[in-house]
Amino acid sequence: MKARVMKTAWAIAAHFSTFADALRRAWKIVKLSFSLKRGVVAFSYLKKDGSIRNATGTLDNTPPVAGSGKPKNYATFTYFDIEANGWRCACAHNLIF
């Protein structure tokens, strides 16, 4: 878990004034990810157009997705949207806590 937090923090560090701020946000992102693996969770994030998206998603019992062979991008946050019944992603640093 700590390795995932550090990888996430380094991936989003450019968007924060200090690395400590990036670490704080990375811990929240990883905790949200673990909550999504346990069930349905409501959360919000800032979209690229500036609007706020209220999402309800999960990572529990989701349909399989074929991998691309690329390594995981820790700067993005991927989830299965319950309302839209499809996969969605957001910039990890734009999650609202």
ABEGO torsion letter per residue (X at the ends): XAAAAAAAAAAAAAABABAAAAAAAAAAAAAAAAAAAAEBBBBBBBBAAGBBBBBBBBABGBBBBBBAGBBBBAABBBBBBAAAGBBBBBBAAABBX
